[in-house]
Every structure is written in C-alpha cells, then in structure tokens.
C-alpha cells in the first residue's frame, strides 16, 4: 500500500522529492512516470549500475544460505572468499581485509587500527592524525574530524582539527605549475607533521583523487610517491580513503594504482556492492597486519555487521563481474569519451574554469570568468537543478575554501555505461549548463 504522507526526516523538509519506483542500469523511473539518467550513481555508489543481474543473483543465493554471522563467534565463506579476491586486486603486499557497512565505519576502523598499531609497537604517544582540506571522510564524528568540508561546521566544537594540510590542485586560482604545486603540497604535509611532532603523529589520511568535497581533483604526478616517502621518513602510516575511487571507478582497481603507490591501509565503500547492500571495508598491508596477527587480541574493534555474509557475497561477485565483463577497460574507454565531451562543453562556456578527473569520475569547476577564475555563487546547485529538470542526475559539490565557496559538479556514471548513454549525458549536461 502506498504511503499517504512523508514522515521521514531528510535534508529536504517540506520539499517533495520524486518517488523512485524502479531502476535499471543508469536509469531511474519515478511513480509519476518520469525517467532519469543517473550520471552520478546517487552519491557515486552505482558502480555497475542499478540492479546488475549478477549482483542480484549473488544476493539471492546468499540469502538462501545464511545472512548474518557475528564476527566474534563465526567466520563465513563469503568473507573468506572476498578477502582472498581483494588480495588479488589490491596494490598492497600480502593484504588483509576487514569489512564493515559504510564508508564512515571503514574510516573509523582505520583510525582504530592506526592508534592500536603504534600501541602494539610500544609507541603509545603516536595518537595524532593529519588530513587535508578540502576533503570528506565520513559523517561519524571521528571521520568528520578528519574532513575539511562544509559538513563539519555545525559540529565544529566537538570535532578534532585534523584537516591541516591543503589538498594539491584544489585552488585553481593559485595558477602554480605542476612542479610548484607538488613542492607546495608536500611542504604543507611536512609542515603539518612538524607542527604536531612526528613522535606524536600516527597516520596521514588522504583521498588519492578528491570525491564529494572537491569534485575529482587529481594530484600532480609525483605527489603520492612523495607522500609515501614522507610517511616512511617520519614513521607515519599512510592511509588512503578510496571510498569513491575503489573498485574500478577511475579505470583501475584503486585510485592509487595510477601512480603505483602502496599505502599502509586503503579504505573503501560505495561502489564495492553497487548499491545492492550497504558494505565497506579496509585493506591492510601485510607488514602492518602482522603486528595484529601476533597480538593476543588481534584487531578487537568493529561493528555489529562487520563481515556479514550478504555484503561479502555481493562484493565478491562484483569483483568477478568487473573481471569477466572487462569493465576496467570500459571505464577507461568511456571515461575518455566522457572527458572529450566535457572538454568540448567547456570550450563553449565562459563559466567553466576547469574539467578534471580520471576514468568515470569527472568534475567541472564553475567560475565567473576564465580570467579571474573566481567562483560563480550558487552555480553548482543551479546547474544540478537544471539537469534534473532535463532528466539528468549529477552531483553538486559546493566546497568552502577559505572565504570562497568553490562551485563544482561531478559525474560518475556506471562502469557498464555505453557510448550512446555517454553521449546522452553530455547532451543533457550541455543543455543544463546553458539553461543555468
């Protein structure tokens, strides 16, 4: 029976959102008969599109066997299988995995791990965490404390101030060369470690490619390699948040693969199950995991649904599907097609200051003009609204940066996207930018 009123507490009180009733691939249909092209996967979630048949079948098969086990009482076959598959695709040597239900949970687990690791190593003073701005690592208080984003402002008094180094290439108005940007950004990180004292710093958290906080900002070549060197020199864990970039989004299994960098820990979520069930996790390098394996208590923290069989079964099937259907190659090819189209749209608009991204994670920064590169106030929401009116779903990324608000939008269509749908997205986006 259909509900007669909406009593759900959302960010849109008093605003009636369209009621989605069916979805498939990159399309969503609503109760009033409208069709939308989902070019952002909701919030960069639908990596294989909506209702990929192999993932739905994997969910059904597992539901017929066992749906939940508690991590202190039982292991389960899908969890063992998924950890083994991730070891095959992960850039980390001898990787171990730990599974949760959301990106925030996986980041919290990485925080726990970084602090416990140094305690087990006999260095309990290493409790400080360093992250960057702009950034977004999750909505739980620990993860939000790592974030340098608009979402932290209502809770500022209770949050840790960890976002103290600037994300490279986040400020296009700086007009630095790639070499200058590299030295600037590495200097920001080293200065942050020096201010806290390396003897107190447990870990550096960073997104290899920015997500919701800065719309697909890509670091200069050499940056992640230099971060790895800095972390090694100061004996600090390097933790990469791949909540958005993991599992094929940018055309490689993980974002760090573009630079052949091996962090100590990777966190992931969102696309790992393409929205079929909530799921997330972290991957830990073997030399870090060894410390916990040798400990009497292992890794003793987690959440009720850590490693639950339904999520693990869908995640394992997603990895097999990406392999069997050649979806990394498709993400690369369709990402190149999407980027070429976005570049053409940018040439025709004086209000696009930059197109950026890798693979099927692409961002557009909107500006008043190309000379000043100053943000165009409210532009990201106006373009997003115009796109929605045109049957296209994109992601709005207004990002506070000093006294400015950077105005950006982001696209993240599924790895299964076809050339025809890429072209349709581009046509509708061009119309939306013109209308806005």
N, C-alpha and C positions, 0 to 999 in steps of 0.2 A: 504494500500500500504506500503510495507517495505521501511524503510529509507535507503538511499544510503551512508550515512556518519554519524558519531557520533559527534555531536556538543555539547554534554552535558559535563559540567565541573565536572570532577571527580578527585579522588586521583590517577588515573592511566593514565595521559596524554600520548598519543602515544601507549598505550598498549590496544590491542583489547581484551576485555573481552568476554566470551561466552554469547550469547544472549539466555536467558531463554524464552521459549515459553509455557511451560506447567508444572504444578506441582501437586502432589497429595501425601498426607501422608508425608513420609520422602524422596520422590524422586522428582527430578527436571530434565526435559528434555530440551535440547537446540536445536536451529534451525538447527545445523549440525548433529542432531541425537544422540548426546551423552546423557547418563543417569548418574546422580549423586545421591549418597546417602547423604542427608542433615543431618549430625550428629551434627550440631550446630545451626540449626534454623536461618541461616543467621547471626544474632547477638543476639542469644538467644531469638528469637521472637516467633517462630512457636511452641507454647506450645501444641497445638492439631494437629500439622502437617499442611501441606498446604491444603487449601480448604476443611476443615471439613464440611460435608454437612449440619449439624445443624446450623453452624455459617453462612454459605452462605444463607440458607433459612431465618434465622433471619434478615439478611441484606436486602434481597429482600422484606420481609414482611414490614419492617420498611420504606423502600424506597417508597413503595406504599402508605404510610400514610403521613409522614412528615419527612424531612431530616434535618432541621435546625431550632433552636429557639435561640433567643438572651437572655442571662441569666437575663438581667435587665427588660425584657418585659414579658417573659413567662417561666413557668416550662414546663416539658413534662413527659409523662407517663413512658418511658423507664428510665429516670433519677431517678424518684422516686422509680421505681422497683429495679434498680441496687443498689441504696443507701441502700434499705431495705435488699437486699440479702447480701451485704457486711457486714452489721451489724450482720448478722447471722454467717458469717465465719471469721470475723475479731477477733483477740485476744483482741482488745481494748474494754473497757466497754462503753456502750451507744454510739457507734461510729457514727460520722457524716462524710459525704464524700463530696469531691469537685473534679470535673472532668475536665481534660484538654486533650491535643492531643499528648504530647510527654513526655518522662522521664525528659528532661531538664525543661519543663514547670512545671511539678509537683514538682520538687525540688525548682524551683523559687517560686512557691506558698507556699511551706513550709518555705522558707526564709521570705517571706512577713508575713506569719502567726506568725512566732516566734517573729519578731520585733513588729508587731501590738499588739500581746498578752501582751507583757510587757508594752507597752504604755498604753493599756487599764487598766492594773493593777497598773498604777501610778508609773512605774519604767522605765522611758524612757532612762536611762543610760545603760540599758542592750541591747547592739547593736552588741556585738562581737559574732562571730561564730567560732566554733572549729570543725575540721575534722581530718582525719588521712591520712597517706601515707604508702604504695601506696593505691590509691582509685580513683574512677571515678564516678562523679555525673552528668555529662552532658556537653554539648558544649556551652550553653549560658554563658555569662560572669559571672553571679552570681554563677551558678552551677559549672563552670570551676574553679572559685576561691576556691570552696570547695575541688576540686580534687587535689590529689597528684599523677600526672601521666604525661606521655610524651606529652599528647595533650596540656598541658598548656604552654609549653616552648616558642612558637612564640609570645604569648600574655602576657608574664610574667610582663612586665612593667605596665600593666593596671589591673592586677588581684590582688584580696585580697589574703593575705598569711594566709589561714585558715588551711591548712593541716600541723599541727604542732605536732601531736602525732603519734607514729608508730603503724601500724596495727599488732595485735598479730599473731604470726606464719608466718609472711611474709618473715622472713630471716631464712631459714633452716640451714644456716651455723652457726648460734648462738649456736645451739645444747643445748638449755636450756630444762630442764624438764618441763612438763606441769605446775607444781606448780610455777616454776621460771618464766615461760612465763606469767602466769596470773599476778603475782605481778609486773613484769616489765611493762606489757601493761597498767594495771590500774594505775601504778605510772606515766607513760607517760601522761595519760589523766589528772590526778590530777595536775601534774606539769604544764600542758598547761593552765588549769583553773587558777592556782595560778599566773602564769606569766601575764595573761590578767587581773586578778582580778575578782572574782566571781560576784561582783556587776556590772560588765560590760558584762558578758557573757550571751547571750540569749539562745543558743542552742548548743548541740553537735550533729553532723551528722555522721552517720556511716552505712556501709553496714554490715548486720549480717554475711553474707558469701560473700567474695570478688567475683566480677564479672570480667569484661574485664581488669581491672588493674592488677590483681594478680592471675587469673585463679583458682577460687574456694578454696581460703584459708579459712579454718574453724577455728574459735577461740577456745581456750581451754575451757572446761566446767567450768562454773562459771563466765566467763568473762562478758557476757551480764548482768547477775544478778548484778555483781559488778558495772558495768556502770550505771545501774538503781539506785543503792544505791548512787553513787557519784553524779548523776544528782539531786536526791532528796535532798541530803545534802547541795549542793551548790545552790539550787533553779535554775536549768538549765533544759530546755526542752531536752528530749531525742528523736531524730528524726532518724528513721531507713529507709534507702533507699532500698526498695525491688523491684527496677526496674527490676532486673533479677530474684530474688528469690521468688517473689509473685506468687500466684495462681498455686501452686502445683509443681513447678519446682524441689524442693528438697524432695518431698514426703509428705509435709504438706502444708496447705493453704498458710502460710507465713513462711519465714525462722526463725523468732523469736519463732515460735511455738515449735521448737526443744528444747528450754530452758524455755518455759512457761513464757516468759518475756513480759511485757506490756509497750511499749514505749508510748510517748505522741502523736506522729504522725508517720504514715507509708506513704511512697510514693511508687507508683507502676506504671508500664507501660508495654511495650513489650508484654509479654505473655497474658495479660488480654483480648486481642482480637485475638491472634494467627495470627497476620499479616493481618487480613481481612480489618481493617481500622486503622488509627492512633488513639491511645487513651491512656490516662494515668489518674492519679488522686492521691489524698492523702486522708488518713483516719485519723480522728482526734478524740482523746478520749473525752468522754462526758464532763469531768470536764474542759477541755480546750475549747471545743466548747461553753460551757455555757457562757463564757465571751463574745464571739462574738454575741451569740443569745440575750444577754441582752443589747448589744450596739445599739445605734441609727442607726449606719451604717452597722451593721453586718460584713460580710467579703467582703469588697468592691472591691477587686482586682481580676484579672483573665485575660483570653484571649478570643478572638472573638469566638472560637469554644468550650469554656468551657461548658460541659454538653450537647453537641449536641446529638440529638436522635439516629442517626445511630450508633455512638460509644457505647452509653449506651445500646442499644438493643443487640448488639453483645456481649458486656461484660456480660450482664445478662444471655444470652444464654450459654456463656462459663461456668459460674458457675453451671448452671443447668446440663450441659453436663458432667462436671467433677463429679458431684454427681451421675447422672444416670448411667454413664458408669464405675463407680468405679475407676477413673483414679488416685486418690491419692494412692490407694493400688497398682495399676500397676506401678506407678512411684517408689514406694518403692521396689517392686519385681524386676523390670527391672533395677533399679539403683543398686541393689545388684548384679545382674548378670553382669552388665557392670563393676562394680568395681572389681569383682572377676577376670574378664578377663584382665582388666588393670593391676592388681597386677601380673598376670602371665606374661604379656608382660614385666613388669618392672624387673621381675626375670631374664629374658633372655637378658636384655640390660644393659650394664655398664653405659650407659649415661642417665638413668632415676634416678633422685635423690629422687623424691617423687611423689606418687599418692595421691590425696586428693579430698575432695568434699563430698557432700551428695546427695542422690537420683540421679536424672538425670542431675546433674551439677557436672562434674568431671574434674579435671585438672591434668596435668602432668608437672613436672618441669624437664627440660633437663640440664644436667651437664657434665663437662669434665670427671669426675670420681666420684665414691661414697666416696672416701676417702676425697678429698678436697671439694666436693660439689660446686666447682666454676662453674659459668655459662659457657655453651658451646656457644660461639659467633655465632649468626646467625642461631642457631639450630631451633628455632620455625618457622621461615619463610621457612627453607629448608624442614622441616617435613610437613608443611602445603602445600607447592608446590608439594611435592612427593605424598601426599594424594590426592590432586586434580587431578594429573595425573593418579591416580588409581581410579578415580571416587568417591572420598570421600571428603566431605566438613567438615573441622574442623576450629576452631577459634584460630588464633595466638595471643599470649599475651606477646610480649617483653616488659618488665617493667623496666624503670630506677629505681635504688635503690642505692642511694649514687653514688659511682663511677662505679658500676656494672650495667649491664642490665640483669635482671633475664629473662631467656628464658623458656617460658611455652606455652602449648597449652591447649585448653579447648574443652570439648564435652558437648552438651546439646540437645540430641535427644528429640522428642516429647513424651508427657505423654502417647500417644497411641502406642508407639513402641512395636513390637512383639519380642519374643525370637529369631526368625530367623534373624530379622534385627539387633538386638544387636550383634549376632554372626558375621554377615556380616561386621558390622562396626569394630569389633575387628580384624577380619582377614585382612581387608584392612589397618587398622591402623598399625598393626604389620608389614605388608609389607612396608608401607611408612617409618616407623622408621628405618627399616633395610636398605632401599634404601638411605635414607638421611644420 
